[in-house]
Amino acid sequence: LFLAAIESFNAEGSVAVFERQVSGDYVADMRTLARVMHESMLREYDGLRLLMCESDLIDEVREGAAAGSASNHARLAGYFRQQIAAGVVRADLDPEVLAHASDALFSTAAFYRRGFGSEIPATVDDETLLDQLADLFVQGTRQTAEK
């Protein structure tokens, strides 16, 4: 039952939702990815926490979680690979690293909120936070004319 829940989560997780909402506009897509990952972490935190604990103890759970994580990562890296091929994202950046970086960047605030009860930062609303995180990511990854 737990493995079925993992499969269901991955099938309708943040990357699947993001893929359905891709617009082709890199800035808009990164804002969407930030929002989707943040909302997913807020919503699924308890299940993810349980999954992390159980994956330490049960090989099948670890394997199922690893497979789902790898699939989601590959799909996200594929998006970045396409953006690199289109000349939108810098060619010197590895799409695998971009997938890891975006996941970490866009999930952390929700993780801190749910895991520690802290607002990071407390003075900024979610929309502003996510827009600025997406902007930081885009500014660091987008191909520029100067290169």
C-alpha positions in Angstrom: 0.0 0.0 0.0 2.8 2.4 0.9 4.5 1.7 -2.5 1.3 2.4 -4.3 1.1 5.7 -2.5 4.6 6.5 -3.6 3.7 5.7 -7.2 0.6 7.8 -7.1 2.5 10.7 -5.5 5.1 10.6 -8.3 2.5 10.2 -11.0 0.8 13.4 -9.9 3.7 15.1 -8.1 5.1 18.6 -8.7 7.1 17.6 -11.9 4.0 16.1 -13.5 1.9 19.1 -12.7 4.7 21.4 -14.0 4.9 19.5 -17.3 1.2 20.1 -17.9 1.6 23.8 -17.3 4.8 24.5 -19.3 4.2 27.6 -21.4 7.5 27.8 -23.3 8.3 31.2 -21.7 11.3 30.4 -19.5 10.6 33.1 -16.9 6.9 32.1 -16.6 7.9 28.4 -16.5 10.3 28.9 -13.6 7.7 30.9 -11.7 5.3 28.0 -12.3 7.9 25.5 -11.2 8.6 27.5 -8.0 4.9 27.7 -7.2 4.2 24.0 -7.9 7.2 22.7 -6.0 6.5 25.0 -3.0 2.8 24.1 -2.9 3.6 20.4 -3.3 6.1 20.5 -0.4 3.5 22.2 1.8 0.8 19.7 0.9 2.9 16.5 0.9 5.3 17.3 3.7 4.0 14.7 6.2 4.0 11.9 3.6 7.5 12.9 2.5 8.7 12.9 6.1 7.2 9.4 6.6 8.8 8.2 3.3 12.2 9.4 4.4 11.9 7.6 7.7 10.6 4.4 6.2 13.1 4.4 3.4 15.9 4.0 6.0 14.3 0.9 7.3 12.6 -0.8 4.4 14.5 -1.7 1.2 11.4 -1.8 -1.0 10.3 1.7 0.2 13.8 3.1 -0.5 13.9 1.5 -3.9 10.4 2.8 -4.8 11.3 6.3 -3.5 14.6 6.3 -5.4 12.9 5.2 -8.6 10.2 7.9 -8.3 12.8 10.5 -7.5 15.0 9.5 -10.4 12.0 9.6 -12.8 11.0 13.1 -11.6 14.6 14.3 -11.7 15.0 13.0 -15.3 11.9 14.7 -16.5 12.9 18.0 -15.0 16.5 17.6 -16.4 14.8 16.9 -19.8 13.0 20.3 -19.6 16.4 22.0 -19.0 18.0 20.0 -21.7 15.4 21.3 -24.1 15.9 24.9 -22.9 19.7 24.5 -23.4 19.2 23.2 -27.0 16.9 26.1 -27.8 19.6 28.5 -26.7 17.5 29.8 -23.8 19.6 28.4 -20.9 23.4 28.6 -20.8 25.1 25.7 -22.5 27.8 25.5 -19.9 25.3 24.3 -17.3 24.5 20.7 -16.8 20.7 20.0 -17.0 21.1 17.4 -14.1 22.6 20.1 -11.9 19.8 22.5 -12.9 17.2 20.0 -11.9 18.8 19.5 -8.5 19.3 23.3 -8.0 15.7 24.2 -8.9 14.3 21.5 -6.7 16.4 22.6 -3.7 15.8 26.3 -4.3 12.0 26.1 -4.8 11.3 23.5 -2.0 13.3 24.9 0.9 11.0 27.6 2.2 8.1 25.2 2.4 10.4 22.6 4.1 11.4 25.1 6.8 7.8 26.2 7.3 6.4 22.7 7.7 9.5 21.2 9.4 10.5 23.9 11.8 7.5 26.2 11.9 9.6 29.1 10.7 8.8 31.6 7.9 11.9 32.2 5.7 11.8 35.1 5.4 9.0 36.2 7.8 8.4 39.6 6.2 7.8 38.4 2.6 4.6 36.8 1.3 4.8 33.5 -0.7 4.1 35.1 -4.1 6.9 37.6 -3.7 9.2 34.9 -2.3 8.6 32.5 -5.2 8.8 35.3 -7.8 12.1 36.4 -6.5 13.5 32.9 -6.2 12.5 32.2 -9.8 14.1 35.5 -10.9 17.3 34.6 -9.1 17.3 31.2 -10.8 16.5 32.6 -14.3 19.1 35.4 -14.0 21.8 32.8 -13.1 20.9 30.3 -15.8 19.5 32.2 -18.8 21.7 32.6 -21.9 22.8 36.2 -22.4 23.9 38.0 -25.5 27.2 39.0 -23.9 28.5 35.4 -23.9 
